[in-house]
Amino acid sequence: MHYPPKIALSCLVNSLKGVSSRHLRQEHHAHLSKYLSGGHLWSPSYLAASSGGAPLAIIAEYIDNQKRPN
């Protein structure tokens, strides 16, 4: 994802969670209502990681080559 560097990552994530939550609630309110805990759709936490500009093919290869438990 690319976003303007002047925007704080936490503000971007909060905005994405807020907008997606509103859209999901509007479109699927009846289905979601039974799954919502305390009225919250998303957890307050998030993970941000950087690939250092590596091409997606390299990242996909790295993920594919990770050891998996038996």
Protein Blocks (a to p, Z undefined) as FASTA:
>chain_A
ZZdfkbcfklmmmmmmmmmmmmmmmmmmmmmmmmpgghiabdfbdcdddehhpafklmmm
mmmmpccdZZ
